[in-house]
Amino acid sequence: MRWRGLPLDVLLAASGTGLDLLTSGEPGQSPMLPAGSWIPMAVLAGVPMGFVRSRPLPVTLYLAAFLVFTDQIISFTSNTAQILLCVAVGMVANRCGLRAVGVALAAAVLASAINMADPGVALTVNTWMYSVLVPGVPAIVGGYLRGPAGRLERGDLFLDMLLAGGGVTGTVLGTWTDWHTGSAPAWTTGLLAVVAGLSLGVARRLPGLVFLFQGVVLLAAEQYLPDVVNTCLILMLIALGVFAMRVPSWIWTGAAYLTGALLAMGALVQNDTEITPFGVAVLTALVATPVAIGRYLGARQAAVEAERLRSHESARLAVAQVRADQLAERERIAREVHDIVAHHVGAMVLRAGAARYCAPDGPVAEALSDIRETGHQVLEDLRGLIDLLRDPDRQPDLPADPSDVVRESAERMSAAGLLVDLDLDPATDRAPLVARASAARIVQEGLTNVLKHAGPGTRVRVSVSASGDGLAVEVRNGRPPTAVERLPSSGRGLAGMRERVRALGGTLSAGPDEDGGWRLAASLPAVRSLA
């Protein structure tokens, strides 16, 4: 795993060396150095870039010192050192702390100022400002990419803006002194330079078109403005790298490489240029480097995207498995609840039915009939709840007319001894069925609680009225007429009502009132459905 990034480091070192061979080369050899020193100088400038990812601060300090050295010996390699120094500063800002960034910026600003100052000419305000901005901009970009913005998506506009801004900056700075030397007007040449730089902003979306455009610009520069050929060649190589990153086909990549090699050969090889095997190898490596970097980055991007998709699919499958486990557990509990409760309730219904046929007509017979009918209803409701536990996405079977359920509950509790006053607003029929069914269940539970805790003879007032698009339910009882023995209770009645009301997005309150009785009130809006 420690060698995982080695290919990229090698490519960075090769790119730095190739860049100096392109921008400086043999014509840029320093008069203070022996003949043939342009190759070692290119190696000294480019090879440290192979360590810029792991040791960005030492590389930055080295390049700053190397920039000063090449400036003093009047070597064109100083141009390469200046460019690579900005890259190293951006890497420091992206990977190191504030103290390291401050040290790197100070060294880069000082080296840039020395590089731009001519002998015997004092440094001006503009020179210092330029010296600060040249390394300062990549430092800002590196710091920005350090945060969440560094995880740029394929459609992220910011990366396109970086390509466009870098293209315009490099093109203008590399060509503006030669705009007036060609046969075309200076403004025409300047406009073409700006457009050529801006076109890199759409290179990720139109890689083939931008690569062809940069090739045409390079041919035009070779014909009409030879002094800016190197800058145009750099833009073409960047477009070639983006093309290799975005186009996965090796056939098209190979065609683009051959085209780029021919364009580079036409730009660098002149009539008096001696063609040697070493020169051919340098030209081949020069064009192959952006292709290799582009393919590497494209493969890494595809691997990251595939890993993201795998993670998303794994998370989806994990959620589905958890849900399946929950449903299996629900079904198991449902079967156990059904077996236990249905057994006891069924036995109660059978005994009540047998007792009904043995009892004479009268209140006892009516009570036994009511117990039997209630037991049958409990078994039906239990089956519905079990079905809901087995399939939570299924809508529960709702009563055809909840108003009839409210009236039946009031009549049944009146027969059990409660004095029930029912106020059922006819406007409630316009409320959604889910809200009306919930209101009916609340009335049933409320009346049952009154019978349990207050006993027969207690006066109860039940009110179900329309409230906006929803319903308002109130069950209020007075003081018990006599001391009663409270029936056993599980304490889950109010909790169940609260859950039902919460599912609808409503509110429920329960507690003693000012007259010594008990008040149960619920508000059921119609904006949500029962889940």
N, C-alpha and C positions, 0 to 999 in steps of 0.2 A: 504493500500500500504506500510505502514511503516514496517509491519511484513512480507513483501514478502520474505526477505532473511533469516528469522528466521530458517527455516529447515537447511539451509547450515551452519549457525552459530552453531547450535546444533551438526551437524555432525562433524564440525571442532573440537569442544570441546571433543566430544566422540572419535574422531580419535587421538587427542593428549593424552588423558587418556589411550586409548587402546595401543598406541605406547609404553608408559612407562611400562604398565603391561607386554608387550611383551619383551621389551629389558632389563628391570630391574627385575621386579617381586620379589617374596619373597626371592630368593637367593641373590638379590642385596641390601637387607636391610642394612642400615648403623648400625655399632656397637654402634654409639652414640645415636641412637634413640630407643625407646621402641619397643617391639615385635608388629608386625601387622601394623607398621607405613608405610609399602610400599604402602598400598592402599591410605591413605591420601596424600602421596607424589606424587602418580600418578595423583590424582585429582588436587593438587596444580600445577603440571606441565601442565596438559592438558586442564583444564577448561578455563584458560585465552585465549586459541585459539578461543573460541567462540566470543571474542571481537576484534580479530585481524583485521577484515575488517572495523569495525567502529572506533576503537581507536588503530591503529597500533603502534604509538610511545609509549604510556604508556605500552602496552603489551611488546614491545621490551625492555624497561627499566626494567620492572618487571622480564622478563626472564633472562636478563643479571645479575641482582642481585640474582635471584634464582640459576643461574648457579654457581656463586661464592659461595653461601651458600652451595649447595650440594657438591661442590668440597671440601670445608673445612671440612665437616662432613663425607667425604669419602662415598658418596652415589652414587650408579650406576645410579640414576635418573639424574645425571649430563650429561650422554650421551643423554638422551631425551631432556633435557634443551638446549643442544648445537644444536641439530637438529632443534628444534622448534624456537630457537633464529634466525637461518638463515632464516627460513620461514618468521618470523616477520620482519626482516630487508628487505627482498624482498618486502613485502607488504608496508612498509614505503616508499621505493623507487618508488613504483608503484602509491601511492596515496597521498603523502605529498610533501612539498617543499624541496628545497635544504638544508635549515637550519635544518629541522627535519631529513633529511637523514644524515647530518653530525653528529648530536647528536647521532642518532641510531648507526651509524658505529663506532663512538668513544667508546660508551658503549659496543658494541658487540666485538670489537677488544680487549679491555682491559679484558673483562670477558673471552674471548677465550684464551688469553695469560695466565691468572691465572689458567684456567682449565688445560692447557697443561704443565705448569711448575710443576716439581716434587719438593717436599720439599728439601731445601738445594742445589738445582741446579739452576745456573744462567740462565736467558733467553738468548738464542743464536739468531744469525741472522736468521737461518732457522726457529726457533720457532716463531719469530715475523712475518716473511714472511707468515708462515702458518696461524698465527692468523689474518693477514690482508686478506688473500685470502679466508678463510673459510666464513666470512660474506660478503666479497667484491663481490664475484661472484654472490650470489643471489641479491645483491643490483644492480649490472649491469643488470642482467636479468629483475628485476622489473622495472628499468628505461626504458629498451628497450621496454618492453610490455606496457609501459604507452602511447606510441605514436601509430601511425597507425598500427604498427606491432602487437599491442595487440589484434587487431581484427583478430585473426588467422582463416583462412579458414580450412576446413577439409583436404584439400590437401596441406597445407602449410608445407614445409620441416622444417622450424625452430622449430616447436613444436616437431617434431620427433627427431631433434638434441638435444633438451633440455632433452627429455626422455632418449635418449641414453647416453648423457653426465652425467646426474644425476645418471643413473643406474650404469655406469662404476665407477663413483666417489664413490658412496655409497658402491658398492660391494668390490672394491679394499681397501678402507679405513677400511671396516669392517672385511676383511678376510686376509689381507696380512701377518699379524703376525702368522697366523696358516697354511700357505701354506706348511711348512716343517714338520708339525706334522702328516700328513696322510701317508698312505701306498704308494700313488702315488707320482711321482717326483714333486718338487715344481713348475716347469715350467708348468707341465700339469694342476695342480690345479689353478695356476694363469691364464692360458689361458682360462680355463673353467669359471673362475670368470669374466674375461673381456667379453667373449662371452655372458654370462648370463646378464650382464649389458647392452651390446649393443643391445641385442634382444628387449629391450623395445623400441628402435627406430622404430621398425616395428610393434609394438603392435597395433597401430591404424589401420593398413592395414590388419594384420593377427592376430586378437585378440585371436581366438581360438587356433591357433597353438602356439603362444607365451605363452599362459596360460598353455597349456599342457607341453611345454618345461620347464617352470619354476617349474611345479610340479615334473617333472623328476629330475631336478637339486636338488630340496628340498629333494626328496627321497634318491638321491645319497649322499647328504651331511649328512643326518641323519644316513646313513649306514657307511660312510667312514670318515667323518670329522664333528663330532658333534659340535665342537666349533663354526662353521659358520652357524649353522642351523637358528639362529635368522635373520641373514642377508638374507639368501635365502628365509625365510618366508616373509620378507618384500617385496622382489621382486615378490614373488608369489601373495601377496595381491595387489600390484600395478597392476600386469597383470590382476588380477580378476576385479579390478575397471575399467580398460580400456575396458575389455570384456563387463561388464555391461553397459558401456556408448555407445559402438558401436553396440551391438547386441540388437535390440529392443524386441526380443521375450522373454516373461516371462518364458516360458518353458526352454529355453536354459539357461537363467539367473539362474533359480532355480537349474538346473543340475550343473552349474558351482559353485553355492554357496555350494551345498552339497559336491562336490568334494573338494572345498577349505576347508570346515570344516573338512573333513576327513584327508586331508593333514596336516592341522594345528594341529589336534588332535594327529596324529602320530608324529609330530615334537615336541610338547610340553609335551605330556603325556608320562612319563617313567614308568618303571616297579614299581618303588617305589613311584609314584605320587598318592596322595590321591585324588580321584574324589569326589568333593562336588558340590551341586547345584550352589553355587556361582561361582565356577570355570567353570562349564558348561555355566553359563550365561555370564561370561566374555569371554569365547571362542566363544560363539555364537555372541556376540556383536562385537568381534574383527573381525570376518569374514564378518559380516553383514555390518560393517561400510563402507568398500570400495565399496561394492555392492550398498549401498544406495547413496553414493556420485556419483558413476558412473551413476546410473539411473537418479539422479537429474540433473547432467550435461548433460546427453543425452537428457533429456526432454527439458532443457533450449536451447540446441543447435537446437533441432527440432523446438521449438517455434520460435527461431530467424530466422531459415531458412524459416519457413512458413510465418513469417511476411515479410521477404525480398521478397518472391514470391508474396505475396499479394500487397506489395508496388509497385513492378514492374508491376503487372497486372493492378493496379489502375492507374499508370502513363500511361500505354499503352492505357487504356480505356479513360483517360482524353485527351490524344493526339488525339485519334480517334474521340472523341466528338467535340473537337475544330475544327478538320478538317471537320467534318460533318456540323458544324455550318458555317464554312467559305464557304463550297460548297453551302449551302442553301442561304447564303447571296449573293454569286456570281450569283446564278441562279436568285434570285430576281432582282438584278441589271441588269442582262442580259435581262430579260424580259422587264424591264422598258426601257432600252436603245433600245432594238429592237422595241418596240412599238412606241417610240418617233421618232427615226431616220428613221425607215422604213416608217412611215406615211409621213414625210416630203419629203423623197427622192422619195417615190412612187408617191406623188402628183406632184413632179417636173418632173418625167419621163412621167407621163400622159399628163401634159401640154406641154412638149417638143414634144411628139408624135402628139398631136393634132395640135400644131403650124406647125409641119413639113408638114402635109398634106395640110395646108392652105397656106404655103409659096411657092413662085416660086422656080425653080431650081437655084442654085448658092451658093455662100459662106454662105448665111444665112441658107439655107436648110442643107448644110453640117454641119454647126455648131449645128443645132438642132438635126441632126442625131447623131452627136458625143455626145451631152449632153444625149440623150436617151440611147445610148449604154453604156456610162460611168455610168449612173444611174443604169442600169441593173447590171453592174459589181460591183458597190458599194453594191447593195443589196445582191449579191452572197457572196461578201467578208464579209459583215456584218453577214450573217447567219453562215459562217464559224467561225468567231470570237465569236459569241454567243455560238456555240457548244463547242468551246475551253474553254470558261468561265465556262460552265456547267460541263465539264470534263477536268480538267487541265492535266490529265495523257495521254489524247489522243493526238497523234501526229497530228498537223494541216495538212490539205490537201495542198500539195505543187504543184506548177504548173508543168506540164509535161515537159516543156522546158523553163527555166527562160531566156535563151538567146532571145527567141521570145518575152518575156515580155519586155526586155530592148529595143529591136528594135521597138516594138509597141509603147512604151512610147516616144522614140525619134521621131518617125513619128508623133505621136499625138501632141507633143509639137511644132514640126516644123509646123504643120498645124495651131497651135494656134498663130504662129508668131515668135517663137524663132528660132535662127540660130544654129542648133544643129550639132556638129561634133562628130560622134560616133566612138570610137576606141574599138572594142570588140575583145579581143584576143581569137583565136580559142582554145588555150590551156585551157581556162576556163571550157570547157566541161568535162575535167577530174577531176575537183574539186567536192567535195561532193555536193549532191543536196541541202542540207540545206544551205550551204554557198552560192550557186548560187541563191537560192530563196531570201535569205536576201540581196544579192547584187542587185537583181532586184528591191526589195522594196526600197532600199536606192536610187537607180537611179530615181525611180518614185517620191519619196518624194523630192529629190534634184531638179529635173526639175520643179516640182510644185512650190517649193519655189522661184526658179529663175523667173518663170512667175509671181508670186505674187508680188515680191519685186523689180524686175528689169524691167518687162514689155516686150511686144513684141519688136522684133528688136534686142534684146540682143544676143550676140554670146556666145554660151555655148559649152564647150568641155567635153565630157563624155568619161572616160577611165575605162575599166574593164579588168584587166590583172591577169595572174597567178602569185602567189608569194609563192614559196615553195609548200606546200600542200594546201594552202589557196588561197584567192583572195585579190587583192588590187583594191579599187574603188575610183575614183576621179571625182568630178563634179565641174568644174571651169568656172565661167562666167566673162565677162569683164564689163566695165562700161556701165550703161544704156545709150542708144543713146540719150534719151531725158528725161526730168523730168517726172516721172510717179506718178500716184496716187496709193499708196499702198493699196492692197486689205486687208480686215480684216483677222486677223490670230489669232489662239488660243495660239500660242507659244508652242504647244505640239509636233510639227513636229520633231524638233531636239531631244527633250527628248525621244520620241518614238524610233527614230533611235539609240540613245545611249543605250536604254534598249535592243533593238534587238542585237546590236553589243556586249554588255556586256554578253548576254546570250550565245554567241558563244565564249566568252573569248577573243574578239578582242578589238581594240581601234578605236575611232572616234574623229576627230578634225574638227572644223568649225570656219571660221573667215575671215576677209578681207585679200586680198593678196597685194603684193607690187604695183600692177598696178591699184589699186582702185576698183577691182572687189571682188569677193567672192570665197572662195575655201572650198569645202567639201571633206574630205578624210577619208576613212575607211579601216581598215585592218581586214580581216576575216580569222582566222586560221581554220584548219580543224580537230582540236584535240578534239573538244567538239561538242555535238549535242544540238539542240534547245530544251529547256525545257519549 
